[in-house]
Amino acid sequence: MNALSNIKKGFLAGVLAAASIVATAGSASAYVTCNRFGDCWHTDTRVHFPHVRLTFHRDNWWDHHKTNHRYTWHEIDASHDWHHGYWDRGSWHAL
């Protein structure tokens, strides 16, 4: 009976661990944001700026489109914070 109890406890622990992984994986979201001129960069939320048209794609979108010459990828760094600006025709516009 003790062995059966240990098996149940182990199974329950495994189910709880799997549920916590699924819950945390679903809560984080990331986007690839592109403007109409093909400038693309990574964001964590759907940002909006006045008079700027942006499209938002799932995070893995870039994996399927990075060889398309219509798009240019821009890395975000200390000088290019997507919270405070956007790319437009290859130039960074800080807000």
C-alpha positions in Angstrom: 0.0 0.0 0.0 2.9 2.4 0.7 4.3 1.8 -2.8 1.0 2.6 -4.4 0.8 5.8 -2.3 4.3 6.9 -3.5 3.3 6.2 -7.1 0.2 8.4 -6.7 2.3 11.2 -5.1 4.8 11.0 -7.9 2.1 11.1 -10.6 0.4 14.1 -8.9 3.8 15.9 -8.7 4.4 15.3 -12.4 0.9 16.6 -13.4 1.4 19.7 -11.3 4.8 20.4 -12.7 3.5 20.0 -16.3 0.6 22.3 -15.6 2.9 25.0 -14.2 5.1 24.8 -17.3 2.1 25.2 -19.6 0.7 28.1 -17.5 3.9 30.1 -17.6 4.6 29.4 -21.3 1.2 30.8 -22.2 1.5 33.9 -20.2 4.5 35.4 -21.9 3.9 36.8 -25.4 6.2 38.4 -27.9 5.6 39.9 -31.3 7.5 40.8 -34.4 6.4 44.3 -35.3 6.7 45.5 -38.9 5.9 48.8 -40.6 4.6 49.1 -44.1 8.1 49.7 -45.5 9.4 46.3 -44.2 11.3 47.4 -41.1 10.8 44.7 -38.5 11.8 44.5 -34.8 10.9 42.5 -31.7 8.4 43.8 -29.1 6.7 42.3 -26.0 3.4 44.1 -26.5 1.4 45.6 -29.4 2.8 49.1 -29.3 1.0 52.0 -31.0 2.4 55.4 -32.1 0.4 58.3 -33.6 0.3 58.3 -37.4 2.4 55.0 -37.6 0.9 51.9 -39.2 2.3 48.7 -37.7 1.5 45.1 -38.1 2.1 42.5 -35.5 3.1 38.9 -36.0 3.7 35.9 -33.7 7.2 35.7 -32.4 8.1 32.8 -34.8 6.9 34.7 -37.9 10.4 36.0 -38.5 11.8 32.5 -38.7 9.7 31.9 -41.8 10.3 35.4 -43.4 13.9 36.3 -42.7 15.0 35.3 -46.2 12.4 37.6 -47.8 14.2 40.6 -49.1 11.2 42.8 -48.5 11.8 42.8 -44.8 14.8 44.2 -42.8 15.4 43.1 -39.2 16.4 45.7 -36.6 17.9 44.7 -33.3 16.7 46.5 -30.2 19.5 47.8 -28.0 20.0 50.7 -25.5 19.7 53.2 -28.3 16.7 51.6 -29.9 14.1 50.9 -27.2 10.8 49.8 -28.8 8.9 51.3 -25.8 10.1 54.8 -26.9 10.3 54.7 -30.7 10.0 52.9 -34.0 11.7 52.2 -37.2 10.7 53.9 -40.4 12.4 53.3 -43.8 15.6 52.2 -42.0 15.8 55.1 -39.6 15.0 55.1 -35.9 12.5 57.6 -34.7 12.7 58.1 -30.9 9.7 59.5 -29.1 
